[in-house]
Amino acid sequence: MAKILVFNNDTNRMETYYREENQAMPYNANRSLTVGEFRGSSGSPTLWTTKRAMQSFNTTRYLYGSAIPVGFAFKRPWEGGHGSQSQHYAGVAFDAGQLLSSTQRNRLRNTAINSGVWSYVEPANLTPTWVHFDKRFRETSLWNCWISTNKTREYKHICINCAR
């Protein structure tokens, strides 16, 4: 069972969920993204993301009109495969469409671009066999967020799952 931390951008709060690998991610519509798909090959018992990233995936899935196979979305920095600024470390990036045909991947990429909900959609020449889209919220992907600690809106910086 995975522990899933979701930053709710609407309430400015962290939310905690516990889900099995075959269950839908929090805020996911119609069970179109499971915990197992989101996790991919990550060995982390704790996953994290944002509500906005999940809502963006929902919008893309709706506009695409069919299932979007996701290879993975989440990675911890030491699990490899990405540069030091990867949005996968923040749980807000998706590598999808590995099982789709080239035509289907191009349609998915165009859907993601035209949706207007993603901060970045990688060009096909950089990811020809999958589609990468992410909902970055700042220049760096180091997972941090600001949570309200009291009614006067004082904030504290937190880092989740920083230790191996």
Summary of the structure (lengths in Angstrom):
residues: 164
radius of gyration: 15.5
end to end distance: 18.6
largest distance: 52.4
contacts: 466
relative contact order: 0.16
helix: 24%
strand: 26%
